[in-house]
């Protein structure tokens, strides 16, 4: 079930589905660890083609992904309002 959150509203703790590189139906769940700021992105190795925006944990590894890698938000971690 989708949380109704759009990709630009993703925060740390959200559970997302990542697209498979080979365009198959294998989707990987991942947890957003950090949304990279412009300053953080300077220190992440990137190429001309990739501009990483998120640090995620999936399948026992921490990796960096772009907005295009995210298929959809499964659930979001919201802080309760007091």
N, C-alpha and C positions, 0 to 999 in steps of 0.2 A: 504494500500500500504506500503510495506517495504521500509525503507530508504537505505538498502544495507549495513548497519553497522553491524559488527560482535560483539558478546557479549563482547569480551575483549576491545573494543573501546568505551564502554558505558560511558557517562559523565552525570553529574547532568543536569536535564532539559529534558532528553530524555524520550519519551513516549514508554512504552513497554507493551507487553501482558504477563501476568503470567499464568502458567499452573494451572489447578485445581488439588487439592490433590487427588481427587477420579478418575482421568483420564477420566472425562466426557468432553463434548464439551464446557463447560462453561469457557471461558477465561476472565480474569479480566484485564482491562487496569490499568496501574500504571505509576506514574511519578517518575523517579529516583531523590531522594533528595541529596544523598551523596554516593560516592564510598568509601567504608571503606578501610583505609590503614591498614598495619599490626599492627600499634600501636592502632588504633581505635578498631580493632577486638579483642584485649585483653580484652576490657571492655564490649563487647557484650556477653550476656549469650549464650553459645553454648554447643553443646553436641559432643560426639565422631563422630556422624553421620553427623552433619551439620556444615559447615564452612561458616558463613554469609559474603557476600561481598558487599551488597547494602542495603541502607536504602531507602525505597520507600513509597509513599503515594498512597493509594488505598481505595476506599469505605469509606472515612472519617477517616481512621486510618493510622498511621505511623507504618510500620512493617519492619523487617529485612528479606532479602531473600538471597538464594544462587544463583549461576550461573545456576543451574539446574531448578530453579523455573521460569526462563525467557524463554518464548516460542520464541519470536522474538521482534525485535525493530520495532515499527510502524513508528515513526518519530524522528528525532534528532534535538536538539537545537544547532545550530552552531553559533558562534560569527562571525559577518561579518569582513572580512579582510579589513584593512584600509591602 
